[in-house]
């Protein structure tokens, strides 16, 4: 059957919208959980553990997720992961009316941990699935970056929804919304989307299809992209985990203040995503310059957070942090996807997740300890200073090199 370009465009739009709505519900739930933990304990380390529960599973399961995606197919893994996310979300929602105190905190963290495991599989499969919804390989880069923009729009509207739902109806409603929105992508993938499965390349089950094999086969350029992304994330990607603490310290302790903080952060992320989407081919051809510049924006903003508590300045710096980190993470994902062979893309998505979410989980724990010992502003100053050195070094050494020349650097 010959499918018109408009049909393919509708397919991509359906998948974007369903995923965006699910993302909005997810961030509403995460905001609610963070506020519950912050209001109940006022413990920075517990907030860091909450984000670590979401992000650190990538260090353990993203490799397996990538291998499974490349072996059995991205669509099957995507559906399985979405059902698992639904179940993990319902677990968190049920903990509010049924439990209290330490037991409730434990179940909330367990829910987030299960969501982190399922998300590792979902994100890995989704990256490869996107390639099955495009006809021309040249359209993959802008489609992947459009996905990033929609994701960040979900991040923008989700936290205010979560904050207002907590304030008006209680946290159980926000967590229930998180769980139920996973039904949207499940329904779209099962009943609405018709991907071109014939172009998917599945790997064999031999030892040559492991994560280690993908690391070797992807080449020195993509290996460097992954290593630099992991390093810069360990240094300065702690704001998702400590968002309630940062918002309380700079804006105020209410759920609405947290919603404002995360919304400005998401607005910056949207800006970074749009810039990347409109320049996807140009930016992906010079990975050193692209990653270095986005990391530099983040570092400068962190230094700004360390030097001022004037609310308008703080919000501007938060917006820049959102733009810088979103641009960095989306660029790393874009470069590793378009720069690798189709048969490797599931495992490359897994390696990308290990780099930025695993690095971010470690960053949250490090930043929490620094905040306890030295204070939040000192933590921003240390992270911003180290990030400044790393980003300038990356731009100086590799910024002028196109992708095909970095391998000799």
C-alpha positions in Angstrom: 0.0 0.0 0.0 1.3 3.4 -1.0 1.1 5.9 1.9 0.9 9.6 1.3 3.3 12.0 2.9 0.4 13.5 4.9 -0.4 10.1 6.3 3.2 9.8 7.6 3.0 13.3 9.0 -0.1 12.4 10.9 1.6 9.4 12.3 4.5 11.4 13.7 2.1 14.1 15.0 0.0 11.5 16.9 3.1 10.0 18.5 4.4 13.4 19.5 1.2 14.5 21.0 0.6 11.3 23.0 4.1 11.3 24.3 3.9 15.0 25.2 0.7 14.6 27.2 2.2 11.6 29.0 5.2 13.7 29.8 3.1 16.4 31.2 1.3 13.9 33.5 4.6 12.4 34.5 6.2 15.7 35.5 3.0 16.6 37.4 3.5 13.4 39.4 7.2 13.9 39.9 6.6 17.5 41.2 3.9 16.2 43.6 6.3 13.5 44.9 9.1 16.0 45.3 6.8 18.4 47.2 5.5 15.5 49.5 9.1 14.5 50.3 10.2 18.1 50.9 7.3 19.1 53.0 7.4 15.9 55.1 11.1 15.7 55.8 12.9 18.9 54.6 15.8 16.6 53.7 18.0 17.5 50.7 19.5 14.0 50.6 16.1 12.4 50.4 15.3 14.6 47.4 18.5 13.6 45.8 17.7 9.9 46.4 14.3 10.5 44.8 15.9 11.8 41.6 18.6 9.1 41.8 15.9 6.4 42.0 14.6 7.8 38.7 17.9 8.2 37.0 20.5 5.8 38.4 18.7 2.6 37.2 19.9 3.6 33.7 23.4 2.7 34.8 22.2 -0.9 35.4 19.4 -1.5 32.9 19.9 0.8 30.0 22.5 -1.5 28.5 20.1 -4.4 28.8 17.3 -2.2 27.4 19.4 -1.3 24.3 20.4 -5.0 23.7 16.8 -6.1 24.1 15.5 -3.4 21.7 18.0 -4.3 19.0 17.2 -8.0 19.4 13.4 -8.3 19.6 12.3 -5.0 18.1 11.6 -1.5 19.4 7.8 -1.6 19.1 7.5 -4.6 21.4 9.8 -3.2 24.0 8.1 0.2 23.8 4.7 -1.3 24.6 6.0 -3.4 27.5 7.8 -0.5 29.0 4.7 1.7 28.8 2.6 -0.8 30.7 5.3 -1.0 33.3 5.2 2.8 33.7 1.5 2.7 34.2 1.9 0.1 37.0 4.7 2.0 38.7 2.6 5.2 38.6 -0.4 3.6 40.1 1.8 2.2 43.0 2.8 5.8 43.9 -0.8 7.0 43.7 -2.1 4.3 46.0 0.5 5.0 48.6 -1.1 8.4 49.4 -4.5 7.2 50.8 -3.2 3.8 52.1 0.1 4.7 53.9 1.7 7.4 55.9 5.1 8.3 57.4 8.1 6.2 56.6 6.1 3.5 54.8 4.6 6.1 52.5 8.1 7.6 51.7 9.5 4.1 51.1 6.7 3.2 48.6 7.0 6.6 46.8 10.7 5.9 46.4 10.0 2.4 45.2 7.4 3.7 42.7 10.0 6.1 41.4 12.6 3.4 41.2 10.3 1.2 39.1 9.5 4.1 36.9 13.2 4.7 36.4 13.7 1.1 35.3 10.8 1.2 33.0 11.8 4.6 31.6 15.2 3.2 30.6 13.5 0.7 28.4 10.9 3.1 27.1 13.3 5.9 26.1 15.7 3.4 24.5 12.9 1.8 22.4 11.3 5.1 21.6 14.5 6.5 20.1 14.8 3.6 17.6 11.0 3.6 17.0 11.2 7.2 15.7 13.2 6.0 12.8 10.3 3.7 11.7 8.0 6.7 11.4 10.1 8.7 8.9 10.5 7.9 5.2 13.6 9.9 4.4 16.6 9.4 6.7 17.4 13.1 6.4 14.2 13.9 8.3 15.2 11.8 11.3 17.3 14.5 12.9 14.6 17.2 12.9 12.0 14.7 14.1 14.1 13.6 17.0 14.7 17.2 18.0 11.0 18.0 17.6 10.4 15.2 20.1 12.7 17.0 22.5 10.7 20.2 22.1 7.4 18.4 22.8 9.0 16.6 25.7 10.0 20.0 27.2 6.6 21.5 26.6 5.3 18.6 28.8 7.9 19.6 31.4 6.6 23.2 31.2 2.9 22.5 31.8 3.3 19.4 34.0 4.9 21.0 37.1 2.3 23.8 37.5 -0.4 21.2 37.1 1.2 19.1 39.8 1.7 22.1 42.1 -1.9 23.3 41.7 -3.3 19.8 42.1 -1.3 19.3 45.3 -2.6 22.7 46.6 -6.2 22.3 45.6 -7.0 18.5 45.7 -4.0 16.8 47.3 -1.1 14.8 46.0 -3.1 11.7 45.2 -4.8 13.4 42.3 -1.4 14.5 40.8 0.0 11.0 41.1 -3.2 9.5 39.6 -2.8 11.8 36.6 0.7 10.6 36.2 -0.4 7.0 36.0 -3.4 7.5 33.8 -1.6 9.6 31.1 0.5 6.5 30.3 -2.6 5.1 28.7 -2.3 7.6 25.8 1.0 6.4 24.3 -0.1 2.8 24.9 -3.2 3.3 22.9 -1.5 5.2 20.1 1.2 2.6 19.6 -1.2 -0.4 19.8 -4.1 1.0 17.7 -3.2 4.2 15.8 0.4 4.0 14.6 1.6 1.8 11.7 5.4 2.1 11.6 7.4 0.8 8.7 8.7 -2.3 10.5 10.4 -3.6 7.3 13.3 -1.1 7.8 14.1 -2.1 11.3 17.3 -4.0 11.5 17.4 -6.5 14.4 20.7 -7.9 15.7 21.4 -11.5 16.4 21.8 -13.0 19.9 25.5 -13.6 19.6 28.2 -12.0 21.7 28.8 -9.4 18.9 25.5 -7.7 19.8 26.3 -6.7 23.4 26.6 -3.2 24.7 30.4 -3.6 24.7 30.3 -4.4 21.0 28.2 -1.3 20.3 30.7 0.8 22.2 33.5 -0.5 20.1 31.6 -0.3 16.8 30.2 3.2 17.2 33.6 4.8 16.6 35.8 7.3 18.5 33.6 10.4 17.8 30.5 8.9 19.4 32.5 7.4 22.2 33.9 10.9 23.0 30.4 12.4 22.8 29.2 9.9 25.4 32.2 10.4 27.7 32.0 14.2 27.6 28.2 14.1 28.2 28.6 11.8 31.2 31.4 14.0 32.7 29.5 17.3 32.3 26.3 15.7 33.7 28.2 14.4 36.8 29.5 17.9 37.4 26.3 20.0 36.9 23.1 18.1 36.1 21.7 18.1 39.7 18.9 20.6 39.4 16.1 18.0 38.6 16.8 16.2 41.8 17.2 19.2 44.0 14.4 21.3 42.3 12.2 21.5 45.5 15.2 22.6 47.6 16.4 25.2 45.0 12.9 26.6 44.6 12.4 26.9 48.3 15.7 28.6 48.8 15.4 31.1 46.0 11.6 31.6 45.5 9.6 30.2 48.4 8.4 26.9 50.0 4.9 26.6 48.4 3.9 24.2 45.7 3.2 27.1 43.4 6.8 28.4 43.9 8.1 25.0 42.9 5.7 25.0 39.9 7.1 28.4 38.9 10.7 27.3 39.2 10.2 24.1 37.2 8.1 26.0 34.6 10.8 28.5 34.0 13.3 25.7 33.8 11.1 23.9 31.2 10.7 27.2 29.3 14.4 27.3 28.9 14.5 23.7 27.9 11.9 24.5 25.1 14.1 27.3 23.9 17.2 25.1 23.8 15.2 22.4 22.0 13.8 24.8 19.4 17.3 26.2 18.6 18.6 22.6 18.2 15.6 21.5 16.1 16.1 24.4 13.7 19.8 23.7 13.3 19.8 19.9 13.8 21.9 19.0 10.8 24.4 21.8 11.3 24.7 21.2 15.1 25.1 17.4 14.7 28.0 17.9 12.2 30.1 19.6 14.9 29.6 17.7 18.1 32.5 19.3 20.0 31.2 22.9 19.4 27.6 22.0 20.0 28.1 20.1 23.3 30.7 22.6 24.5 28.5 25.6 23.9 25.5 24.2 25.6 27.6 23.1 28.6 29.1 26.6 28.7 25.6 28.2 28.9 24.8 25.9 31.8 28.0 26.7 33.7 27.6 30.4 33.3 24.0 30.2 34.6 25.1 28.1 37.6 27.7 30.8 38.5 24.9 33.3 38.2 22.9 31.3 40.7 25.8 31.3 43.1 26.2 35.1 42.9 22.7 36.4 43.2 19.4 35.8 45.1 17.5 38.7 43.3 14.4 36.8 42.0 14.4 38.2 38.4 18.1 37.3 38.0 17.5 33.9 39.6 14.7 33.1 37.1 16.9 34.2 34.2 19.6 31.9 35.3 17.1 29.1 35.8 15.9 29.7 32.2 19.5 29.5 31.0 20.1 26.3 32.9 17.1 24.8 31.3 18.2 25.8 27.8 21.8 24.7 28.3 21.0 21.3 29.8 18.2 20.5 27.4 20.4 21.4 24.5 23.3 19.3 25.8 21.2 16.2 26.4 19.2 16.5 23.2 22.4 17.1 21.2 24.0 14.0 22.7 21.0 11.9 21.8 20.7 13.4 18.3 24.4 12.9 17.5 24.5 9.3 18.8 21.4 8.4 16.9 22.1 9.9 13.5 25.8 9.1 13.7 25.3 5.4 14.3 24.1 2.5 12.1 20.4 1.5 12.5 21.3 -1.9 14.0 23.2 -0.1 16.8 20.6 2.6 17.7 18.9 0.7 20.5 22.2 0.2 22.3 23.4 3.7 21.5 20.2 5.1 23.1 21.0 3.0 26.1 24.5 4.3 26.3 23.2 7.9 26.0 20.9 7.3 28.9 23.7 5.9 31.0 25.7 9.1 30.2 23.2 11.8 31.0 20.7 10.2 33.4 23.3 8.1 35.2 25.6 11.1 35.4 22.7 13.2 36.6 21.8 10.8 39.4 25.4 10.8 40.7 25.4 14.6 40.3 22.3 15.0 42.5 23.9 12.9 45.3 27.2 14.8 45.1 25.4 18.2 45.1 23.1 17.2 48.0 26.2 16.4 50.1 27.9 19.6 49.1 24.7 21.6 49.9 24.5 20.0 53.4 28.2 20.8 54.0 28.7 24.1 52.3 25.3 25.5 51.2 23.4 25.8 48.0 25.2 28.8 46.6 28.6 27.3 47.2 27.4 24.1 45.4 26.4 26.2 42.4 29.7 28.0 42.4 31.7 24.7 42.4 29.6 23.1 39.7 29.7 26.2 37.6 33.4 26.7 37.9 34.3 23.1 37.0 31.7 23.1 34.1 33.2 26.4 32.8 36.7 24.8 32.6 35.4 21.6 31.0 33.2 23.4 28.4 35.9 25.9 27.3 38.3 23.0 27.0 35.9 21.1 24.8 35.3 24.1 22.6 39.1 24.9 22.4 40.1 21.4 21.5 37.3 20.1 19.3 35.0 23.1 18.6 36.3 23.7 15.1 36.4 20.1 14.0 33.6 18.5 11.9 32.5 15.1 13.0 34.7 13.2 10.6 37.9 14.9 11.9 37.4 14.5 15.7 38.4 10.8 15.5 42.0 11.9 14.9 42.1 14.3 17.8 
